[in-house]
Amino acid sequence: MARKRKVIITVAPTGGFAQKSDNPNLPITPDEIAECVEECCRLGASIAAVHVRRDDGAITNDPELYKIVNAKIRERCNIIINNSTGGGMGPEMHIVYPDGNWEMDFEKRLWGTQGGAEMCTLDCQTQTFDIYPDRPPGLMNTSWRRTLQLAQAMKDNGIKPEYEVMDLSHMLVDAQKVIQAGLDKPPYWFDFVLGCDRRFQGALPFTYEILNTLIDYLPENSLYTVAALGPAQLPANIQAILRGGHVRTGLEDNLYFEKGVLASNEMLVERIANMIELMGHQVATPGEAREMLGLKE
């Protein structure tokens, strides 16, 4: 039997894509997000991957909104707060050019480091998105210089990066720029994001073989979690547990509990927490997760 260990659960409650019209359980307002995160923490989540929205549901990286949401979360629980520097697919986050081409506004991505979080996502790769059928593909330009700029902003604000990688090169080449520059210290924390390949160029689908390959090439002194989209979420999480990793769940990645049944964040966290216990392990508390990640209490 495998040695019993602590498994970190990340909940991603909102994300930068879905709307309440897709799932009415999606938390949008600061109070909805904070209340949801509090309950998910009670059920076993020790990291909250936070996106913020305007009152109309529009995606934003507004640092003032991050401060409000983070303060409301902190009033309720001791979960680790991980803000997004990706933002999401919303007009406020885009620069649109006269020919109709568009890209994500890098300066607004930097706003995510200003909200008072302990961690932030660092998407260190350059990608194109084919999201909107009536618009040209968009660009997320994260050159190596921009990667270092994001990492420097995190270091200046006492934030630990979470490297969101969708391909092997993102981990072995792009994230290494930050590590080699001394802008992060071990243990390094990677999030393997799988299943975006239908819309994101440079992303991988989820298969057991692909996830095993990513795990096998982890740099020394690294920990990892897995965010797989849609129906891949649960099998990818189970494989991560079997391979010594950690898990991410939530409505950002998957709107359904099972085919035809809409999920809530609480349902998804409770299920994976139960799975961890049934597999002979224990769910990490926020304090234990901080110790594992080298964060200060």
Secondary structure, 3 states (H helix, E strand, C coil): CCCCCEECEEECCCCCCCCCCCCCCCCCCHHHHHHHHHHHHHHCCCEEEECEECCCCCEECCHHHHHHHHHHHHHHCCCEEEECCCCCCCHHHEEECCCCCEEECHHHHHHHHHCCCCEEEECCCCEEECCCCCCCCEEECCCHHHHHHHHHHHHHCCCEEEEEECCHHHHHHHHHHHHHCCCCCCCEEEEEEECCCCCECCCCCCCHHHHHHHHHCCCCCEEEEEEECHHHHHHHHHHHHHCCCEEEECCCCCCEEECCEECCHHHHHHHHHHHHHHCCCEECCHHHHHHHHCCCC
